[in-house]
Amino acid sequence: MKKIDTLVALAACLLLAAACDNTDYTGRTPADNGVYLNVAETKTSEVMTFNKTIDTRERTFAAKLAFPVENEVTVGIAIDPALVDEFNASHNTRYVALPEKHRRLEADKVSIPAGKVNSPSVRISFTNLTELAIDQSYLCPVTLTGSQGADLLRGSSTYWYVVRRSSAITTAVDLKNCYVEVPGFYVPNWGTEPQGNAARLNGLKAVTLEMLVRVGSFDEDKMVDITSLIGIEQYLCFRIGDAGFNRRQLQVQTPAGKFPEANKAKLLNVGEWYHLALTYDIAGKTIAIYVNGQEQSRSTNYGNSDFSEINLANRKMESAPAKGDGDWLFYVGRSYNDRWLTDRQLNGNVCEVRVWDVARTRDEIWEHMYDVDAPEQETHLLAYWKFNEGTGDNIKDYSSLGNDAHIVRYWKTKEPVEEYDVSDTDLWPSGIEVPQLNKTE
């Protein structure tokens, strides 16, 4: 049983006993009660990895009782570098203590009000981070030093922050309960032409779609065997799985058909970072899929006369769709219809998403899997969302077109799909570090 389950069970038993017990607990607490750090309920440490350009980070926590008592409980808090050796010995690591100039605790004690279980939140600030050595891990132990009114629950009274300034990509969005829309890609009304920068997205004779993806789950228990990655459903949709395909195989669907053929040797793994790229040259009838910069599938005879150009800013249908038919818009991590949000959504992390109006070569894809130099000067780059914000819902487009994206937060229910307040912690998880396979020492 997990630690928190034990606490809950203990609290329930003690509350039940108290209901039949007339003992006066004024001035003291039941011996079995305990105070601990709320962040340590399910884990004892957090890997806080951040990009080398980030200078500050903040976290919050609180002291928590297993169950409320009649008197106020005061709890001492401190950063204790002496605990680093204990952590290293237990985890076979060689972390060094985070220097004092890079950490600040806003309070050295907190109080849990009578009848409550939580103290006010306490902020810990990590500062001057650009001065830390790159790819060096530091340890910052936050611990409860003592309590007046309750015993410390030793197993959860210390929380270790592993602070790492990384040379790798360290920020990505988690689309488990969300998807990404691009308002600048939309036409204002059915049957009208796109305006402004959106017009650059139409009449394309070639395209490259790129993204870094880590799938958390392929949701193989679902009835629909599709994970939507990027594009417009049934028009130009880069995705994983389909009827007749393995749930983990990449494929693309256009009016010219599905590509490639089903092949059980071309499967992705759960929890592994991939750079995925789709290139399509209509005139050359050449389409290809690249995984981590290496060609996985290619055809030099793909296409038909009905698909002579690519229009990413147009909707597939000539008139407004009937109710339930979907909206046929460009998305990242979503299909065309709310009805399929539960079954076709991307359950995983995404960053470094790009759209080009040329079919990029293998060398170009390999060299720039993790970054694009001077993106505003790349004339063929139509969109570039790095997803490096780490907070909020607005995603900057680093291309010259400036079509910023927006995260729509939804709860994965059946019908109807209901809006849900997904927290920033869930949307922007910590501890991300994307391996750079093309990095040379």
Phi, psi and omega per residue, in radians:
M1 nan 2.381 3.134
K2 -1.129 2.747 -3.100
K3 -0.982 -0.774 -3.092
I4 -1.186 -0.601 3.087
D5 -1.100 -0.673 3.113
T6 -1.096 -0.734 3.123
L7 -1.093 -0.762 -3.131
V8 -1.099 -0.775 3.137
A9 -1.097 -0.726 3.110
L10 -1.070 -0.777 -3.133
A11 -1.095 -0.722 -3.129
A12 -1.085 -0.763 -3.135
C13 -1.119 -0.734 -3.120
L14 -1.190 -0.653 3.104
L15 -1.145 -0.680 3.119
L16 -1.112 -0.731 3.133
A17 -1.144 -0.670 -3.115
A18 -1.130 -0.519 -3.122
A19 -1.128 -0.471 -3.120
C20 -1.887 0.206 -3.050
D21 -2.113 2.254 -3.137
N22 -1.677 0.220 -3.126
T23 -1.041 2.413 3.102
D24 -1.556 1.948 -3.129
Y25 -1.604 0.188 3.130
T26 -1.039 2.250 3.105
G27 1.486 -0.107 3.087
R28 -2.673 2.929 -3.137
T29 -2.075 2.701 3.049
P30 -1.024 2.466 -3.000
A31 -1.044 -0.486 -3.046
D32 -1.542 -0.043 3.105
N33 -1.287 2.766 -3.131
G34 -2.670 2.677 3.100
V35 -2.008 2.496 -3.051
Y36 -2.681 3.059 3.097
L37 -1.513 2.247 -3.088
N38 -1.096 -0.540 3.133
V39 -1.218 -0.277 -3.125
A40 -1.687 0.279 -3.133
E41 -1.146 -0.717 -3.051
T42 -2.059 -0.217 3.094
K43 -2.677 2.793 -3.069
T44 -1.881 -0.091 -3.123
S45 -2.593 2.823 3.108
E46 -2.406 2.188 3.065
V47 -1.489 1.927 -3.087
M48 -1.834 1.539 -3.116
T49 -1.679 2.433 -3.093
F50 -2.532 2.749 3.136
N51 -1.123 2.626 -3.063
K52 -1.099 -0.271 3.137
T53 -1.590 -0.140 -3.119
I54 -1.345 2.318 -3.088
D55 -1.862 -0.442 -3.131
T56 -2.392 2.631 3.016
R57 -2.546 2.656 3.106
E58 -2.346 2.606 3.014
R59 -2.409 2.773 3.078
T60 -2.273 2.716 3.091
F61 -2.700 3.059 3.110
A62 -2.579 2.766 2.969
A63 -1.495 2.525 -3.041
K64 -2.456 2.442 3.053
L65 -1.660 2.664 3.057
A66 -1.141 -0.617 3.049
F67 -2.735 2.731 -3.039
P68 -1.212 2.700 3.063
V69 -2.224 2.994 -3.008
E70 -1.414 -0.280 -3.115
N71 -2.035 2.757 3.073
E72 -1.120 2.450 3.124
V73 -2.004 2.163 3.117
T74 -1.787 2.337 -3.047
V75 -2.245 2.296 3.080
G76 -1.530 2.523 -3.116
I77 -2.319 2.502 3.117
A78 -2.703 2.778 2.918
I79 -1.669 2.100 -3.010
D80 -2.083 1.636 -3.139
P81 -1.057 -0.381 -3.127
A82 -1.107 -0.338 -3.128
L83 -1.392 -0.143 -3.111
V84 -1.067 -0.750 3.133
D85 -1.083 -0.648 3.110
E86 -1.099 -0.760 3.137
F87 -1.124 -0.820 -3.121
N88 -1.056 -0.699 3.137
A89 -1.152 -0.640 -3.107
S90 -1.362 -0.509 -3.022
H91 -1.975 0.098 3.130
N92 0.974 0.796 3.128
T93 -2.046 3.001 3.128
R94 -2.275 0.751 3.120
Y95 -1.184 2.639 3.026
V96 -1.906 2.712 -3.116
A97 -1.193 2.398 3.079
L98 -1.167 2.153 -3.119
P99 -1.003 2.634 -3.048
E100 -1.020 -0.616 -3.088
K101 -1.149 -0.228 -3.100
H102 -1.835 0.173 -3.106
R103 -2.547 2.530 3.101
R104 -2.641 2.197 3.094
L105 -1.732 2.222 -3.011
E106 -1.334 -0.210 3.116
A107 -2.661 2.599 3.111
D108 -1.818 0.028 3.034
K109 -2.780 2.719 3.078
V110 -2.431 2.853 3.128
S111 -2.156 2.403 3.021
I112 -1.759 2.019 -3.072
P113 -1.065 2.682 3.079
A114 -0.985 2.360 3.123
G115 1.409 0.019 -3.140
K116 -2.001 2.933 3.112
V117 -2.028 -0.272 -3.082
N118 -2.024 2.464 2.987
S119 -1.483 2.933 2.961
P120 -1.054 2.707 3.139
S121 -1.175 2.549 3.091
V122 -2.044 2.347 -3.125
R123 -1.724 2.369 2.953
I124 -2.016 2.230 -3.094
S125 -1.893 2.372 3.060
F126 -1.950 2.097 -2.959
T127 -2.222 2.892 3.125
N128 0.925 0.673 -3.021
L129 -1.231 -0.417 3.124
T130 -1.195 -0.177 3.084
E131 -1.520 -0.190 -3.140
L132 -1.299 2.679 3.081
A133 -1.157 2.429 3.140
I134 -1.252 2.380 3.104
D135 1.141 0.341 3.012
Q136 -1.777 2.316 3.137
S137 -1.685 2.308 3.122
Y138 -2.059 2.687 -3.104
L139 -2.073 2.345 3.110
C140 -2.242 1.723 -3.118
P141 -1.492 2.148 3.016
V142 -1.804 2.218 -3.031
T143 -2.407 2.645 3.006
L144 -1.440 2.190 -3.043
T145 -1.613 -0.279 -3.129
G146 2.915 2.936 -3.089
S147 -2.584 2.456 2.992
Q148 -1.856 1.863 3.116
G149 2.054 -0.123 3.097
A150 -2.859 2.663 3.087
D151 -1.407 2.692 3.059
L152 -1.387 2.382 3.023
L153 -1.524 1.678 -2.892
R154 -0.999 -0.655 -3.094
G155 -1.132 -0.343 -3.101
S156 -2.260 0.422 -3.107
S157 -1.696 -0.017 3.085
T158 -2.293 2.440 3.109
Y159 -2.296 2.290 -3.068
W160 -1.843 2.131 3.001
Y161 -1.650 2.072 3.054
V162 -1.638 1.948 -3.017
V163 -1.777 2.117 -3.055
R164 -2.416 2.028 3.026
R165 -1.525 1.984 -2.928
S166 -1.929 2.617 3.022
S167 -1.437 -0.170 -3.083
A168 -1.593 3.033 2.992
I169 -1.207 2.270 -3.024
T170 -2.204 0.087 -3.127
T171 -2.300 2.317 3.089
A172 -2.684 2.703 3.123
V173 -1.584 2.530 3.052
D174 -1.761 1.993 -3.047
L175 -1.671 0.364 -3.117
K176 -0.996 -0.722 -3.126
N177 -2.095 0.460 -3.059
C178 -2.581 3.003 2.941
Y179 -2.611 3.026 -3.053
V180 -2.091 2.230 3.058
E181 -1.993 2.803 -3.137
V182 -2.263 1.629 -3.074
P183 -0.986 -0.560 -3.131
G184 -1.215 -0.208 3.112
F185 -1.517 -0.126 -2.985
Y186 -1.608 2.511 2.993
V187 -1.417 2.592 -3.051
P188 -1.176 -0.658 -3.119
N189 -2.511 2.762 3.131
W190 -1.071 2.314 3.087
G191 1.487 -0.022 3.135
T192 -1.690 2.829 3.133
E193 -1.509 2.588 3.083
P194 -1.149 2.623 -3.085
Q195 -1.976 2.761 3.033
G196 1.048 -2.400 -3.099
N197 -1.136 -0.403 -3.140
A198 -1.091 -0.470 3.140
A199 -1.118 -0.438 3.110
R200 -1.184 -0.270 -3.074
L201 -1.539 -0.064 -3.091
N202 -1.951 2.815 -3.134
G203 1.213 0.426 -3.099
L204 -1.299 2.406 3.078
K205 -1.742 -0.141 3.087
A206 -2.737 2.799 -3.116
V207 -2.711 2.612 2.940
T208 -2.302 2.258 3.042
L209 -1.973 2.274 -3.118
E210 -2.315 2.623 3.038
M211 -2.920 2.656 2.940
L212 -1.696 2.263 -3.016
V213 -2.399 2.429 2.922
R214 -2.266 1.938 -3.097
V215 -1.426 2.137 3.109
G216 -1.376 -0.562 3.109
S217 -2.811 2.411 3.041
F218 -1.521 0.032 3.072
D219 0.848 0.952 -3.011
E220 -1.263 -0.077 3.089
D221 -1.525 -0.038 -3.082
K222 -1.451 2.774 -3.106
M223 -1.274 -0.606 -3.110
V224 -1.714 2.191 -2.996
D225 -1.696 0.931 -3.099
I226 -2.356 2.389 2.934
T227 -2.044 2.005 -3.112
S228 -1.377 2.267 3.115
L229 -1.752 -1.158 -3.052
I230 -2.758 2.507 3.053
G231 2.128 -2.791 -3.109
I232 -2.038 2.139 -3.076
E233 -0.965 2.342 3.107
Q234 1.049 0.296 3.083
Y235 -2.239 -1.016 2.968
L236 -2.687 1.527 -3.024
C237 -2.166 1.967 3.059
F238 -1.519 2.156 -2.981
R239 -2.674 3.122 3.130
I240 -2.137 2.251 3.076
G241 1.413 2.937 3.078
D242 2.989 2.987 3.067
A243 -1.058 2.213 -3.121
G244 1.541 -0.106 3.111
F245 -1.962 2.682 2.995
N246 -1.112 2.532 -3.078
R247 -1.052 -0.248 -3.042
R248 -2.008 0.220 -3.108
Q249 -1.714 2.370 3.061
L250 -1.233 2.507 3.010
Q251 -2.789 2.879 3.073
V252 -2.263 2.523 3.070
Q253 -2.111 2.291 3.033
T254 -2.374 3.054 3.041
P255 -1.041 -0.294 3.099
A256 -1.481 -0.041 3.099
G257 2.038 -3.075 -3.118
K258 -1.630 2.552 3.104
F259 -2.512 2.450 -0.094
P260 -1.520 -2.800 3.026
E261 -1.329 2.796 3.097
A262 -1.103 2.361 -3.098
N263 -2.689 1.994 -3.085
K264 -1.253 -0.118 3.097
A265 -1.518 -0.063 -3.061
K266 -2.018 1.019 -3.036
L267 -1.918 2.585 3.052
L268 -1.643 2.764 3.138
N269 -1.887 2.632 3.058
V270 -1.220 2.435 3.011
G271 1.354 0.142 -3.115
E272 -1.938 2.333 3.106
W273 -1.305 2.343 3.083
Y274 -2.296 2.465 2.844
H275 -1.632 2.107 -3.108
L276 -1.997 2.399 3.132
A277 -2.471 2.421 3.030
L278 -2.101 2.231 3.057
T279 -2.122 2.461 3.140
Y280 -2.544 2.055 3.063
D281 -1.869 1.863 -3.036
I282 -1.131 -0.840 -3.100
A283 -1.075 -0.690 3.129
G284 -1.463 -0.067 -3.130
K285 0.941 0.567 -3.075
T286 -1.966 2.191 3.122
I287 -2.260 2.500 -3.105
A288 -2.620 2.631 3.041
I289 -2.108 2.294 3.122
Y290 -2.034 2.423 3.058
V291 -2.142 2.099 -3.083
N292 0.930 0.733 3.054
G293 1.380 0.017 -3.126
Q294 -1.994 2.406 -3.110
E295 -1.143 2.207 3.086
Q296 -1.772 -0.707 -3.090
S297 -2.523 2.538 3.122
R298 -2.642 2.504 2.977
S299 -2.394 2.408 3.080
T300 -1.901 0.313 3.109
N301 -2.507 0.928 -3.091
Y302 -2.011 2.265 3.068
G303 2.389 3.030 3.038
N304 -2.735 3.005 -3.050
S305 -1.188 -0.328 3.140
D306 -1.359 -0.182 -3.095
F307 -2.213 1.334 -3.029
S308 -1.703 -0.204 3.091
E309 -2.742 2.791 -3.096
I310 -1.929 2.233 -3.114
N311 -2.127 1.607 -3.094
L312 -1.341 -0.341 3.137
A313 -1.700 0.109 3.065
N314 -1.898 2.608 3.036
R315 -1.515 2.639 -3.011
K316 -1.113 -0.673 -3.038
M317 -1.532 2.569 -3.104
E318 -1.352 -0.364 3.104
S319 -2.295 2.945 -3.127
A320 -1.018 2.339 -3.117
P321 -1.208 2.686 3.052
A322 -1.195 2.799 -3.131
K323 -0.966 2.256 3.126
G324 1.577 -0.130 -3.120
D325 -1.443 -0.219 -3.139
G326 1.685 3.037 -3.058
D327 -1.914 -0.216 3.038
W328 0.974 0.860 3.127
L329 -1.930 2.916 3.113
F330 -1.371 2.196 3.136
Y331 -2.384 2.813 2.881
V332 -1.984 2.093 3.079
G333 1.390 0.389 3.127
R334 -2.638 2.626 3.042
S335 -1.545 -2.938 -2.995
Y336 -1.516 -0.118 -2.944
N337 -2.430 2.317 3.095
D338 -0.980 -0.479 -3.137
R339 -1.072 -0.502 -3.111
W340 -1.750 0.112 -3.090
L341 -1.034 -0.720 -3.127
T342 -1.196 -0.651 -2.976
D343 -1.663 -0.371 -3.067
R344 -2.047 0.082 -3.094
Q345 -1.279 2.672 3.076
L346 -1.435 2.040 3.097
N347 -1.707 1.449 -3.101
G348 3.084 -3.029 -3.077
N349 -1.748 2.549 -3.090
V350 -2.431 2.497 2.950
C351 -2.788 3.042 3.087
E352 0.882 1.005 -3.141
V353 -1.677 2.266 -3.064
R354 -2.408 2.637 3.035
V355 -2.266 2.230 3.127
W356 -2.100 2.716 3.086
D357 -1.776 0.411 3.029
V358 -2.365 2.814 3.015
A359 -1.519 1.831 -3.099
R360 -1.159 2.608 3.123
T361 -1.444 2.914 3.118
R362 -1.056 -0.743 -3.129
D363 -1.128 -0.701 3.122
E364 -1.134 -0.723 3.123
I365 -1.139 -0.800 -3.120
W366 -1.074 -0.789 -3.056
E367 -1.169 -0.568 -3.026
H368 -2.074 0.619 3.134
M369 -1.086 -0.595 -2.966
Y370 -1.939 -0.062 3.141
D371 -2.971 2.747 3.037
V372 -2.184 2.119 3.129
D373 -1.248 2.378 3.085
A374 0.771 1.038 -3.054
P375 -1.051 -0.517 -3.128
E376 -1.189 -0.244 3.120
Q377 -1.720 -0.072 3.139
E378 -1.446 1.826 -3.046
T379 -1.191 -0.392 -3.124
H380 -1.642 -0.018 -3.123
L381 -1.548 1.949 -3.074
L382 -1.571 -0.421 3.133
A383 -2.810 2.494 3.127
Y384 -2.624 1.765 3.107
W385 -1.857 1.933 -3.101
K386 -1.366 -0.466 -3.036
F387 0.996 0.827 3.121
N388 -1.857 0.223 -3.099
E389 -1.180 -0.766 3.136
G390 1.353 -0.040 3.125
T391 -2.810 2.715 3.045
G392 1.349 -2.956 -3.022
D393 -2.034 -0.173 -3.048
N394 -1.701 2.279 -3.025
I395 -2.064 2.116 -3.083
K396 -1.278 2.415 2.989
D397 -1.651 2.011 -3.085
Y398 -1.493 -0.032 3.064
S399 -1.332 3.018 -3.132
S400 -1.232 -0.262 -3.099
L401 -1.421 -0.468 3.045
G402 1.151 0.649 3.078
N403 -1.539 1.466 -3.124
D404 -1.091 2.521 3.130
A405 -1.713 2.975 -3.104
H406 -2.466 2.341 3.102
I407 -1.542 2.233 3.063
V408 -1.815 2.088 -3.089
R409 -1.600 2.115 3.136
Y410 -2.321 2.647 3.034
W411 -1.652 2.309 -3.060
K412 -1.383 1.513 3.042
T413 -1.916 3.078 2.938
K414 -1.379 -2.549 -3.055
E415 -1.555 2.472 -0.137
P416 -1.429 2.781 3.046
V417 -1.309 2.199 -3.061
E418 -1.921 2.471 3.101
E419 -1.160 2.493 -3.016
Y420 -2.431 2.471 -3.109
D421 -1.480 1.468 3.080
V422 -1.320 2.213 -3.069
S423 -1.263 2.777 3.080
D424 -1.073 -0.568 3.121
T425 -1.098 -0.700 3.108
D426 -1.288 -0.647 -3.074
L427 -1.320 -0.638 -3.107
W428 -2.148 1.399 -3.072
P429 -1.198 2.644 3.104
S430 -1.587 2.988 3.070
G431 1.399 0.200 3.139
I432 -1.418 2.363 3.050
E433 -2.650 1.864 -3.052
V434 -1.473 2.097 3.106
P435 -1.074 2.433 -3.135
Q436 -1.813 1.711 -3.024
L437 -1.248 -0.399 -3.122
N438 -1.683 0.133 -3.092
K439 -1.308 2.287 3.083
T440 -1.928 2.417 -3.127
E441 -1.389 nan nan
